[in-house]
Amino acid sequence: MSSESAVASRVKTLGNSLKGVALPIGGILLLVVVFSILAPTFWQSSTLFTIFRESSVLLVVGIGVTFVILMGSIDLSVGATLTLAGLASAMVAKDGNWLVAVLVGVLVGVLVGALNGVLFAYFKVPSFLTTLGVGLVAGGVGLWLVGGRPVQLFNESFLNISQAKVVGQYTTLALWSILLWAAFSWIGVRTRFGRYTYAIGGAEAVSGLAGIPIQRIKFYAMVLSGALAGVAGILLTARIGAATPDMGSRLTLDAIAAVVIGGTALTGGVGGVHRTILGVLLVTTLGVGLNTVGITPYLQDIIQGAVVVLAVALTLDRSKLSILK
């Protein structure tokens, strides 16, 4: 490659990186200004607390989804996985040890992720179909376990996983999410697993020729996504003091939206966990702001859907799409 081509490539990469960071930051600042004008009550400390609280579970789910999307794949089962893990952990915590309940919740997430990974990586079923089908199965199992009824919790040790105070009104829920984000941000850019997900998303065929174990990395990414969805289910259950059969129904699309808005392209190879937090904050700020202003729920869906479409349009790498389907 000539020196001019190398410089052009670096400039393009830097431009994409700046765009991926500048767009969500600019969007967050714009939302804060607009909502502060429309609703003066938005600009207060309680709003910041609400944003942190609402974004914590979404961030944990988004971390796992990020690694899958980095490979150019998708995971549509995280909402159902979160629900199943939350219901299973709540059933154990209701009459048992809180630590066993946590382990059960994580194990449920790992098992669902492993099922996704086997079907996707080794049986070559497209990730869209695999995770959609497995998500339906996981949701059905959750409904069957509890008979469609919520599971109420009064186990203080379990509830303190998310409700124990850290600083002021900020709880351990935000602490866990930030720690996980920091850890997996490092894993994404500093470990072989993280670098391989970028490589597969950037050019899977070339990665295979370079000796990267593509099937194994795909399997690991799905297991990680499922495990973190399980952790998110535990955190959400502990936060609200109950597990309900529909508590993860919205989080799948919200997580994908947050990852894409944060700068991780659906075509793969661009972005990362370190950016996902920006998308999570934007999605959460938008939701909290619309509630504060008093926008009706159906109109909120329209606005949030438009934001997702716009984000995909801005982050999609069209050079990887020879044919638009």
C-alpha positions in Angstrom: 0.0 0.0 0.0 1.4 3.4 -0.9 2.0 6.1 1.7 -0.8 8.2 0.3 -3.3 5.3 0.5 -2.2 4.6 4.1 -2.7 8.2 5.1 -6.1 8.3 3.4 -7.1 5.1 5.2 -6.0 6.5 8.6 -7.9 9.7 8.0 -11.0 7.8 7.0 -10.7 5.6 10.2 -10.2 8.7 12.4 -13.2 10.4 10.7 -15.4 7.4 11.4 -14.2 7.3 15.0 -14.9 11.0 15.6 -18.3 10.7 13.9 -19.2 7.6 16.1 -18.4 9.6 19.3 -19.5 13.1 18.2 -23.0 12.1 17.0 -24.2 10.5 20.3 -22.6 13.1 22.5 -24.2 15.9 20.4 -27.5 14.1 20.5 -27.4 13.8 24.3 -26.6 17.5 24.7 -29.3 18.5 22.2 -31.9 16.4 24.1 -30.9 17.9 27.5 -31.3 21.4 26.1 -34.6 20.7 24.3 -36.2 18.9 27.3 -34.9 21.5 29.8 -36.7 24.2 27.7 -39.9 22.1 27.3 -40.0 21.0 30.9 -38.0 23.0 33.5 -38.3 20.2 36.0 -36.1 18.1 33.7 -33.0 20.1 34.8 -32.6 18.8 38.3 -30.6 16.2 40.2 -33.5 13.7 40.4 -33.6 13.5 36.6 -29.9 12.6 36.5 -30.5 9.9 39.1 -33.4 8.5 37.0 -31.3 8.4 33.9 -28.5 6.5 35.7 -31.0 4.1 37.2 -32.9 3.4 34.0 -29.7 3.1 31.9 -27.9 0.6 34.2 -29.7 -2.6 33.2 -29.8 -1.5 29.5 -26.0 -1.0 29.6 -25.4 -4.5 30.9 -27.5 -6.0 28.1 -25.9 -3.7 25.6 -22.4 -4.8 26.5 -23.1 -8.4 25.4 -25.0 -7.3 22.3 -22.1 -5.1 21.2 -19.8 -8.1 20.8 -22.3 -9.9 18.7 -23.0 -6.9 16.5 -19.3 -6.2 16.1 -19.1 -9.5 14.2 -21.9 -8.4 11.9 -24.5 -10.6 13.6 -27.5 -10.0 15.8 -29.0 -11.3 19.1 -32.7 -11.0 19.3 -33.1 -13.2 22.4 -31.6 -11.0 25.1 -34.9 -9.7 26.3 -36.4 -13.2 26.7 -33.1 -14.4 28.3 -33.2 -11.6 30.8 -36.8 -12.4 31.7 -36.1 -16.1 32.1 -33.0 -15.5 34.2 -34.9 -13.0 36.4 -37.8 -15.4 36.9 -35.5 -18.3 37.7 -33.4 -16.3 40.2 -36.5 -14.9 41.8 -38.0 -18.4 42.3 -34.9 -19.5 44.0 -34.4 -16.3 46.1 -37.9 -16.4 47.3 -37.3 -19.5 49.4 -33.6 -20.0 49.3 -30.1 -18.5 49.4 -29.5 -15.3 47.5 -26.1 -16.4 46.2 -27.6 -19.6 44.7 -30.2 -17.5 43.1 -27.6 -15.3 41.4 -25.7 -18.4 40.2 -29.0 -19.8 38.8 -29.7 -16.6 36.9 -26.3 -16.4 35.4 -26.4 -20.1 34.5 -29.7 -19.6 32.7 -28.2 -16.8 30.6 -25.1 -19.0 29.8 -27.3 -21.9 28.7 -29.5 -19.8 26.4 -26.4 -18.1 25.0 -24.7 -21.5 24.4 -27.8 -22.8 22.6 -27.6 -19.7 20.4 -23.9 -20.2 19.9 -24.2 -23.8 18.9 -27.0 -23.2 16.4 -25.3 -20.1 14.9 -21.6 -21.0 14.9 -21.7 -24.8 14.3 -25.0 -25.5 12.6 -24.7 -22.4 10.4 -28.2 -21.1 11.2 -28.3 -17.3 10.6 -28.1 -15.3 13.8 -31.3 -13.5 13.1 -33.3 -16.8 12.9 -31.4 -18.5 15.6 -31.8 -15.9 18.3 -35.4 -15.1 17.3 -36.4 -18.8 17.7 -34.4 -19.3 20.9 -35.9 -16.1 22.3 -39.4 -17.4 21.7 -38.5 -20.7 23.4 -36.9 -18.9 26.4 -40.0 -16.6 26.7 -42.3 -19.6 26.6 -40.3 -21.5 29.3 -40.4 -18.4 31.5 -44.2 -18.2 31.2 -44.5 -21.9 31.9 -42.3 -21.8 35.0 -44.4 -19.1 36.7 -47.8 -19.8 35.1 -47.8 -16.3 33.7 -47.8 -14.7 37.1 -45.1 -12.3 38.6 -42.8 -13.5 41.4 -42.7 -11.1 44.4 -39.4 -10.9 46.4 -38.8 -10.0 50.0 -35.2 -11.5 50.3 -33.3 -8.4 51.6 -29.9 -9.9 50.7 -31.0 -10.4 47.1 -32.6 -7.0 46.8 -29.5 -5.3 48.1 -27.7 -6.5 44.9 -29.3 -3.5 43.2 -30.8 -1.4 46.0 -28.0 -0.9 48.5 -26.9 2.7 48.6 -23.4 3.6 47.5 -23.3 7.4 47.4 -26.3 9.5 48.3 -29.3 8.1 46.4 -27.1 6.2 43.9 -27.2 2.5 44.4 -25.1 -0.6 43.7 -27.1 -1.1 40.5 -25.2 1.7 38.8 -22.0 0.5 40.3 -22.3 -3.0 38.9 -23.1 -1.7 35.4 -20.2 0.8 35.3 -17.7 -1.9 36.6 -18.9 -4.3 33.9 -18.7 -1.6 31.2 -15.2 -0.8 32.2 -14.1 -4.4 32.3 -15.5 -5.3 28.9 -14.3 -2.1 27.3 -10.8 -3.3 28.2 -11.5 -6.8 27.0 -12.9 -5.4 23.7 -9.7 -3.6 22.8 -6.9 -5.3 24.7 -7.7 -9.1 24.5 -7.5 -11.6 21.6 -11.2 -12.3 21.9 -12.0 -8.6 21.5 -9.7 -8.1 18.5 -11.0 -11.2 16.8 -14.6 -9.9 17.0 -13.5 -6.8 15.2 -11.6 -8.9 12.6 -14.6 -11.2 11.9 -16.9 -8.2 11.5 -14.5 -6.4 9.3 -13.7 -9.3 6.9 -14.8 -12.8 8.0 -13.3 -14.6 5.0 -9.9 -12.9 5.4 -10.1 -13.7 9.2 -10.5 -17.4 8.5 -7.5 -17.4 6.1 -5.5 -15.6 8.9 -6.2 -18.5 11.3 -8.8 -16.9 13.5 -11.1 -19.6 15.0 -14.3 -18.0 13.7 -16.7 -20.6 14.9 -15.3 -20.6 18.4 -15.3 -16.8 18.7 -18.9 -16.7 17.4 -19.9 -19.2 20.0 -18.1 -17.3 22.8 -19.8 -14.0 21.8 -23.2 -15.6 22.0 -22.5 -17.1 25.3 -21.3 -13.8 26.6 -24.4 -12.0 25.4 -26.6 -14.6 27.1 -24.6 -14.5 30.3 -24.8 -10.7 30.5 -28.5 -10.8 29.7 -28.8 -13.2 32.7 -26.9 -10.8 34.9 -29.1 -7.9 33.8 -32.2 -10.1 34.7 -30.8 -10.5 38.2 -30.1 -6.8 38.5 -33.5 -5.8 37.2 -35.3 -8.3 39.5 -33.4 -7.0 42.5 -34.1 -3.4 41.6 -37.9 -3.7 41.2 -38.3 -6.4 43.9 -40.1 -8.8 41.6 -39.8 -10.7 38.3 -42.5 -10.4 35.7 -43.1 -12.4 32.5 -42.8 -9.3 30.3 -40.0 -7.3 32.1 -37.5 -7.8 29.3 -39.8 -7.3 26.3 -38.6 -3.8 25.5 -34.9 -4.3 26.2 -34.0 -6.2 23.1 -34.7 -3.4 20.7 -33.5 -0.8 23.1 -30.2 -2.6 23.5 -29.7 -2.9 19.8 -30.7 0.7 19.3 -28.2 1.8 22.0 -25.4 -0.2 20.5 -26.0 1.2 17.0 -26.5 4.8 18.2 -23.3 4.5 20.2 -21.4 4.0 17.0 -21.2 0.2 16.5 -22.2 -0.5 12.9 -24.7 -3.2 12.1 -22.4 -4.3 9.3 -19.7 -5.1 11.9 -16.1 -4.3 12.5 -16.6 -0.7 13.8 -17.5 0.5 17.3 -17.1 -1.2 20.6 -18.3 -1.5 24.2 -16.6 1.8 25.1 -19.0 3.6 22.7 -22.1 1.7 23.8 -22.5 3.7 27.0 -23.1 6.8 24.9 -25.9 5.2 23.0 -27.4 3.9 26.3 -27.3 7.4 27.7 -29.0 8.9 24.6 -31.7 6.2 24.5 -32.4 6.6 28.2 -32.3 10.4 28.2 -34.8 10.4 25.3 -37.1 8.1 27.2 -36.9 10.0 30.5 -37.3 13.3 28.7 -40.4 12.2 26.8 -42.0 11.0 30.0 -41.1 14.3 31.7 -42.6 16.3 28.9 -45.7 14.2 29.1 -45.6 12.6 25.6 -48.1 9.7 25.3 -46.6 6.2 25.1 -47.6 5.4 21.5 -46.1 8.7 20.3 -42.9 7.9 22.2 -42.6 4.7 20.2 -42.8 6.6 17.0 -40.1 9.1 18.0 -37.8 6.4 19.4 -38.3 4.3 16.2 -37.4 7.3 14.0 -34.2 7.9 16.1 -33.2 4.3 15.6 -33.7 4.4 11.8 -31.7 7.7 11.7 -28.9 6.1 13.7 -28.7 3.1 11.5 -28.6 5.3 8.4 -25.8 7.3 9.8 -23.6 4.4 11.0 -24.2 1.9 8.2 -21.0 1.1 6.3 -22.4 1.0 2.7 -19.1 -0.1 1.3 -19.8 -3.5 2.7 -23.1 -3.8 1.0 -22.7 -4.8 -2.7 -26.5 -5.4 -2.9 -29.1 -3.8 -0.7 -31.8 -6.3 0.4 
